[in-house]
Amino acid sequence: MATHTGSTTYSTEGALQQPSKPSFFSEKTKSTFRGFVFGGLAACGAVTFTNPWEVIKTRLQLQGELVRAGALTAADRPYHNSFQGLSLIFRNEGIRGIQRGLGAAYVYQVCLNGTRLGTYEPIRNGLSDLFAVGHGNEAPVILRMASGGLCGAMGAALGSPLYLIKTRMQSYSPVVTMIGHQHKYKSSLSALTGIWKHEGIKGMYRGMDAAMARAAAGSSVQLPTYDATKALLKTRANIPEGFGLHFASSLICGFFVCCVMNPFDVVSTRMYNQGVDLKTGKGLLYKNPVDCFVKTMGTEGIRGLLKGFSAHYLRIGPHTVIMFVFLEQLKAAYARHFS
């Protein structure tokens, strides 16, 4: 037997026993780390295939920026739709054009989705414990949405400088020069050093608030919707666990994410890409995300906030599908070999 006094344990024989130290690498820590790694790898695999749609989405969102509907001429609208636009970019700029910003996108995906997918379950379970409610899919929808939004905002803040670079690189075209402000960078590294040199730390995190709102809105819908859709399809449609279930869940989830996220995405793209007054460090078009939203809505109407919707879904739909399928396969492979 042993008796306890404070934090020290004594045996009945009088021998002093030191309290056991908790392992730094607890199972919860390991689970979070695995989630970060698997989430980042799955997102990188997905973005390799979907980055071209991100390029045309970015340019469609910047096309006709702060120009009233009907005032654009044919010359002002080189990109008519997602498919024609992607074809035009490939014809004029080649494979390099449709994969602009891919290097920065990889690092951003690790930051965003590694954080999102790695911390979603721990945050959700922590909030469930805090409010004494059910865990997993038994947790209230509002709690799952809050968990998704919180981890999305954290990931966006971490990866904001990379999203800034990615957006600016994707909007640049050596052929079509009238779309948005044209930032010419040789590489992601030169972009980082150039922004740091000319715009400072404030410039590095320009638009972060818009990106956090964007990611929070998307994540608050994406992660809970994927969980709920997957559970619903398993119980109501009797779809067994496997590729078909992951594919269908991701496709449905991606549509809802796109609906919620597109206005935030337009604001985020424009905040990141706007020109900067190097003397004052201020954006040339927008003071902040709210100012961007008001100006876009006031000049272009609701259509301005829905620009690039089809390209957005063509990017986010397959991206969601591929990412979650990769994620499920990575989890299954880990379970087979290490459990």
Buried (B, 14 or more C-beta within 10 A) or exposed (E): EEEEEEEEBBEEEEEEEEEEEEEEEEEEEEBBEBBBBBBBBBBBBBBBEBBBBBBBBBBBBBBBBBBEEEEEEEEEBBBEEBEEBBBBBBEEBEEEBBBBBBBBBBBBBBBBBBBBBBBBBBBBBEBBEEEEEEEEEEBBEEBBBBBBBBBBBBBBBBBBBBBBBBBBBBBBBEEBEEBBBBBEBEEBEEBBEBBEEEBEEEBBBBBBBBBBBBBBBBBBBBBBBBBBBBEBBBEEEEBEEEEEBBBBBBBBBBEBBBBBBBBBBBBBBBBBBBEBEEEEEBBEBBEBBEBBBEBBBEBBEEEBBBBBBBBBBBBBBBBBBBBBBBBBBBBEEEEEEEE
